[in-house]
Amino acid sequence: MPDGPVDDAAVLDALFAGSPQGLFLLDAARKVTRYNPSARGVHGLPADDVVGHDIRDFAPDLAPELDHLIDEVLTTGEPIRGQLLRGRSPAEPHRTLAVEVSLFPLRDGPGVVGVVEDVTERQAVADRLAVLSTVHRTAGATLDVQATADALVDALVPDFADAAAVDLLDDDPAGAAPPPGPLPTSVPLRRVAFAAPDSVEPFRRTGDSRPFPFPTPYTQALSDGHARLVQVTPDDPWLATDPDGFAALLGRKVHSMIVAPLTARDTVLGLLTLYRSRVDAFEEADLDVARQAATTAAVHLDNARSYRREHTVASALQRRLQPGVTPRLSAVETAHVYLPESAGGAWFDVIPLSGTRVALVVGDVAGHGIEAAATMGQLRVALRTLALQDLETDEVLTHLDEVAGQLRTADSREAHPYLATCAVTVYDPVSRQCTMMRAGHPAPVLVDPDGSPIDVDVPLGPPLGAEGGAAFLPAVTPLPPGCLIAHVTNGLLGSEGGDDEADAVHRLEHVLATPSRPLQELCDTAVYRMTPSRYDDAVLLLARTECLPSDRVADWTLPADTSVVGTARRLVGQQLAAWGLDDRAFTTEIIVSELVTNAILHGAGPVRLRLIHDGERLLAEVTDASSAGPHLRHARLGDEGGRGLYIVMRLSAHWGVRHGRGDKTIWSEQRLGGETPDDLLATVDVFDTAGV
């Protein structure tokens, strides 16, 4: 702008005539002294000459903003550029002017020059694009149906509509997806989300589930799957289908609405409805915006509903594959907490083993969803099967690692470097030895009866299915009665390793520092104190150790000579009499004689005989120094032998072979609550008296 007053009419005429934008020169009284022909494009100018008129007369709805801009320029002397002024006059409800104001000295005092451009149409397009951008940015932020619907209506109100509603088809209880194509007009829809500045909902409230009145724009959109723009007037015949309900629309002075079906994969999920009661009604361009917003949101809603259905199925499958009621054992008292937050693959198990031992197991499959839950079920069954084979703990994990390697698919190898993690603890209440081993999993937390942590270094083995080929090494420690053994997943610790995990372990040790409290109470307290992850399954398996009283265990070592079989039977009879189990003497003596004879004939070294009276169970174990296991076979009529293990099997509720590092143990378990059938006793008696 010039430094001094400008009065050269030719210069001003050339400047104003050549400008493609509206130029206004105002004097100190803010009256128009000159303007250019392009200013005629600014809506609101009178048809006659505007020279001498106050510029605020042309835009009274913008007068306060114009006065403020002119005052600021006159005060500071600095120009103002790129200012948007929005009007709300009844005649032009969305008029938008782009204004620049600068000082322009005149001969008779300071003046200002204003560059004015009517950008109403351009700004309307920008506003619509901004609304769509907000929908794209916020509506798909989560895989939650409610959050997605809320984000959609919040993105549209109040910038685009005065009220917005989302109504969706209720999920099928069986988890099935809705059928493709338009929905029947009589289908009930549930109001999921609603937004309006004054919080007044038209004719149905959030949570209501019922069909829309028929025939109405709602049912028409459901029927043909097409969005429609509706100008609402009191005499519209469709309003009479529910006059009481639609009275809210008229009461809020709604004059236009858009009903857009939410369609994804050729399936109508529900409706998006937009209402306007402001001065300007919806236009065809607004209908395009509503269609695009509905299409975008429908994809996210479909993804969220699919995720919810899969999550529901996976959670049900995961719970079904978990153990039901954990068994009551003399070895340990157990309690657990299981929070399947992500429908993933976390699991736990309590497995009774031979010799009153117990295996405590916690694991976690990589990934989430139905596949992770199914893999968890396969690994849990495989581990239980291996554990019941009485293998050493390291052998159990080694074989389980092989199973995991076979279960891994090409897709899982790309997604995760391993299949699962696992930790196993085997506790023997007779020897009070605790053997712990882990495969890529957090170590168990141990607390002694006084509440002090027990520090045991459990070597960290590779995760299952990692194909690293590393060995699994056990940690063995004696535990007195009353100790706590806590197995957890990372979901409870709220971490994936590192310092955070160490801090979480210390918090858990603090929770368990009063081990005499009820176990379930300790489990609940741990959940309250540990703040488990909301995005990963959390498991806590808690066990309090017990010991079998010494007077319930009888142990003898016998030489490897067939003459000691009679001695073994006599010792067994005396011990059962001391326990008050004389009625079990005959069958138990037969079992022991067969096991001792088998050990002497087919084993090596001295023979160890052990009886255990564990509640309603009676266990007999015979150990020898040979690692070769026996084979059960059915003897033919002419055979003189081969019936020993068959007799043991018939007289036992369970039997098996437990292999140690340099020996084996054949064991038999009888249930004390029942009686041995007479026909079986007679058969055994014939074999025994015949000297077979």
Residue, then its C-alpha position, 0 to 999 in steps of 0.5 A: m500500500p502507498d506511504g502517503p495519501v492517494d488521490d490519483a483517480a486514474v491509479l485507483d480506477a486501474l487498481f479496482a477495475g483490474s482486481p478479480q476480487g471484490l475490493f472496497l475502499l472505506d473512509a474514516a466513517r466506514k462508508v464505501t468510497r470506491y469498489n470494483p465491479s467484481a464486488r457484485g459477486v458478493h451476495g447482499l450488495p444492493a442493485d444500485d450504486v453502493v458508494g456512500h453506504d455503510i458496508r455493514d448494511f450489506a451484511p448485518d449478520l456479519a457486522p460485529e465481526l467486520d467492526h472488530l476487524i476494522d478496529e484491529v487494523l486501525t489500532t495496530g496498523e497491521p493487515i489481516r489476511g485470510q479471515l473467514l466470516r460466516g453468516r447465519s441470516p435467514a436469507e443466506p444461512h451459510r454465507t461465508l466471506a473470505v476477508e482481508v483488511s489493510l490500511f489505506p491512507l486517504r487525503d482526508g484521513p485514514g481509510v481501509v481497503g477490504v478484499v472480499e470474496d464470497v466463498t460460500e459454495r467452496q466452504a460448503v464443500a470444505d465443510r462436507l469434506a471435513v465431516l467425512s474426514t472426521v468420520h474416517r478418522t474416528a469411526g474405526a478407531t476400535l473394534d467395538v460396536q458401541a464405540t464405533a456408533d458413538a464416534l459416528v454420531d459425534a462426528l456428524v453432530p453438530d457440524f453436519a446435522d442437529a441430531a443423528a441416530v444409529d439403529l442396528l439389527d440385534d446380533d443372532p444369539a447363535g452368533a450367525a451373521p445377518p443374511p445378505g440383502p435388504l432387511p425385512t421392514s418388520v425386523p426390530l432394530r435396536r437404537v445403539a447411538f444418538a447425539a443431539p446438542d439438547s439430548v432430546e431423542p426423537f421417538r425412541r430411546t437408546g437401547d430400544s429394540r422394535p420395528f420402525p413404523f411402516p410405511t415410513p422412510y425408515t422402512q423404505a430404506l431397509s426395503d430397497g437399501h437406498a439412502r433418501l433425503v426427506q423434507v418433513t412437513p406436518d401433513d406428510p402421510w407417513l407421520a400418521t403411522d405413529p403420530d405419538g412417536f413422530a410428534a417429537l420430530l415436529g416438536r423439535k421443528v425438524h424440517s429435513m432428514i436423511v435416512a441412509p442404510l448401513t450396508a457392508r458386504d451387500t448386507v444391511l446392518g441397520l440405519l443411519t438417520l440425520y435430522r436438521s432443524r437449523v435454518d438451512a435444510f439438507e441438500e443433494a450434496d449432503l445426501d452424498v456426504a451421508r452415503q459416504a459416512a454410512t458406507t465408511a461406518a458400516v464397514h467398521l461396524d461390520n468388522a466390529r460385529s464380526y470381531r465380537r461374534e468371533h470373540t464370543v465363540a472363541s471365549a466360549l470355546q476357551r472356557r469349554l476347554q479349560p478344566g471344570v472343577t479342579p480335583r481335591l487332592s492331598a498334595v495341594e489345595t488349589a484355587h484359580v482366577y481366569l480372566p479371558e479378556s482377549a479370547g486368546g489361548a491362556w490355559f491352566d490345569v491341575i493334573p493328579l499323578s501317580g504316587t499322590r503327586v500333582a502337576l500344576v500347569v499354566g500356558d499361553v498360546a500366541g495370538h487371539g481368537i478361535e484358532a488360538a483357543a483351539t490350539m490351546g485345547q490341543l496343547r492342554v490335552a497333549l500335555r495332560t496325556l504326556a503327564l499321565q504317562d509318568l514321564e519326567t518333567d523335562e521329557v513332557l516339555t520336550h515332547l510337547d515342544e514337538v507337538a507344538g512344532q507340528l501344530r504350527t502352520a505357515d500363517s502362525r510362523e509369519a505372525h509369531p516366532y513361537l506357538a505357546t509358552c508354558a510352565v509346569t510344576v510337579y509336587d510330591p507330598v511324600s518326599r516334599q520335592c518340587t520340580m519346576m520347569r518353564a518354556g518361555h513362560p514367567a517362573p512360578v512365584l514361591v512363598d514360604p509358610d511365614g510369607s517370605p519369598i522363596d528364591v529359586d532360579v528356574p532356567l528359562g527354556p525356549p517357547l514351545g514351537a520355537e524350533g530352537g532345539a534347546a533343552f529344558l532344565p528343571a529346578v528342584t527344591p524341597l518345600p515344607p507344608g503351607c508354602l504357596i506356589a503361584h503360576v501366572t500369565n503375562g496378562l496378570l503381570g501386565s507386562e511382556g518381560g523386563d523391569d515391569e515384570a520384576d516389579a509385578v512379581h514383587r507386588l504379587e509376592h506382597v499379596l501372597a505374604t499372608p499364605s494362611r488366608p483362604l486361597q480364593e481370597l488371595c486370588d481376588t486380592a491379586v486381581y485387585r492389586m495387580t491390575p491385569s491387562r485388558y488386552d490379554d488373558a490373565v490366569l493365576l493358579l494358586a496352590r498351597t502345599e500339603c504333606l502326607p503324614s508319615d504314618r500313611v506311608a510304608d516303605w521296604t527294600l527287599p532283596a531280588d530273590t523270589s523267596v521274598v514274595g511271601t515276605a512282601r505279602r506278610l508285610v502288606g497284611q500287617q500294614l493294612a491291619a494297622w490301617g484298619l484295611d483288613d478287607r483289602a488285604f487279600t486283593t492287595e497281597i495278590i497285587v503286591s505279589e505279582l508286582v514283586t515277582n515281576a520285578i525280581l524276574h524281569g528287573a534288576g537290583p533290590v526291590r523297593l515296595r511302598l504302600i500309601h494310604d491316601g484318603e479313599r485311595l490305596l496305592a502299591e508301588v514296586t520299584d527296581a533298577s531296570s528301566a525296561g517297562p513291562h508289557l501287558r499281554h493276554a495269556r492263552l489257556g496253555d500258558e503257565g505265565g503272562r497273567g500277572l499284569y492282567i491280574v493287577m489291571r483287573l484288581s486296580a482302578h488305575w495302574g501304570v509305569r513311572h520311569g525314573r533316571g535309572d529305574k522304573t516303578i510299577w504302581s497300582e491304585q485301588r479305590l477303598g469305597g467299593e468292593t471287588p466283584d466276587d467273580l473276579l476274586a474267584t478267578v484270582d484265587v484259582f490263579d493263585t492256588a494253581g501257582v500260576 
